[in-house]
Amino acid sequence: METIKSLFNNNGFKRFVIFGIIVLALYLSRSMINLILITFIFSFLMDRLVKLVLSRFKLNRKLTVITLYIGIIGLLSIGIIKYLPLIVTEISQLFKQVESFYTQKHDNIVITYIVQMLERNEVTKYLEQGFAFLLQYFSDISHIAIQVLLSLILSLFFLLEKPKLTEFTLKFKYSKMAAFYNEISYFGSKFVQTFGKVIEAQVVIATVNCILTTLALWIMDFPHLMGLSILIFLLGLIPVAGVIISLVPLCTIAYSLGGFIQVFYILLLIMVIHAIEAYILNPKLMSSKTDLPVFYTFIVLIFSEHFFGVWGLIVGIPVFVFLLDVLEVKSNPPKIQ
């Protein structure tokens, strides 16, 4: 009995048990995981934006929050009403162009070999599934709109009442749930410092990459620019692998427009943008502890996609970095002699 009591008094064991309870609770609520993740991402990014605005201008906090949310909702409404049908059409045409390229016969030996190699490795099948998912995702607007709307409302109320919520939640620290509160607070702060900041960095990097790539494609007179820009942004949220996957449709369209010379320009463009990301954006936005080896990155992406689907590709790396932080895996361990 004393052994069991001392075990539960052990901080490490207690933390492990509470972490297990949190994971179990998330697993039981997995049907709502989209809503939970979108709400957290909206809340975190909007909170950062509110802090940025308030640091520059002396404004009322609640008025700033409401104004920013009105702006976001207005932009989303315009995008859904005016541009969504156009985006769906562009993605459909983009898919048809890529599909026709892989189904038609080619005189060039190199292209024929590449197409055969892609077919052997079923890359075209995965590409088709990806485009089909993307098209279905944009087409099923009612379900997405409800989730986004609920997330916006929840994050709005969270930010409007953040001081009051913090004060109310602090009461649990002095209640009979103090032990549970302390561990939740610990994991919550770790989660915000790692998961939140990595997601923020991924969004900024994906946005910059999307703008630079779309501008270059516009100069090169590429078709389906809107569809391609959406695709590049979404793939930009996937660390490392997103750049490689985006090369397939880009190189395909480039070859159909101008042959190998156009493909060379696209590869050069992606290398330049990737260099900007690696040497300018990453050091400024990502902390050193998120500097994972490429092998680890791909392993995490493969497993997270298997268990969590498309969401896993976006949140797999942030979750892995969060776990490393909880396990206190140091970014600069002592060198092995």
Sequence and secondary structure as in RCSB ss.txt:
>XXXX:A:sequence
METIKSLFNNNGFKRFVIFGIIVLALYLSRSMINLILITFIFSFLMDRLVKLVLSRFKLNRKLTVITLYIGIIGL
LSIGIIKYLPLIVTEISQLFKQVESFYTQKHDNIVITYIVQMLERNEVTKYLEQGFAFLLQYFSDISHIAIQVLL
SLILSLFFLLEKPKLTEFTLKFKYSKMAAFYNEISYFGSKFVQTFGKVIEAQVVIATVNCILTTLALWIMDFPHL
MGLSILIFLLGLIPVAGVIISLVPLCTIAYSLGGFIQVFYILLLIMVIHAIEAYILNPKLMSSKTDLPVFYTFIV
LIFSEHFFGVWGLIVGIPVFVFLLDVLEVKSNPPKIQ
>XXXX:A:secstr
 HHHHHHHH HHHHHHHHHHHHHHHHHHTGGGHHHHHHHHHHHHHHHHHHHHHHHHS   HHHHHHHHHHHHHHH
HHHIIIIIHHHHHHHHHHHHHHHHHHHHS  S HHHHHHHHHHHHTTHHHHHHHHHHHHHHHHH HHHHHHHHHH
HHHHHHHHHHTHHHHHHHHHGGGGSTTHHHHHHHHHHHHHHIIIIIHHHHHHHHHHHHHHHHHHHHHHHTT S H
HHHHHHHHHHHTSTTHHHHHHHHHHHHHHHHHHHHHHHHHHHHHHHHHHHHIIIIIHHHHS GGG   HHHHHHH
HHHHHHHHTHHHHHHHHHHHHHHHHHTT  SS     
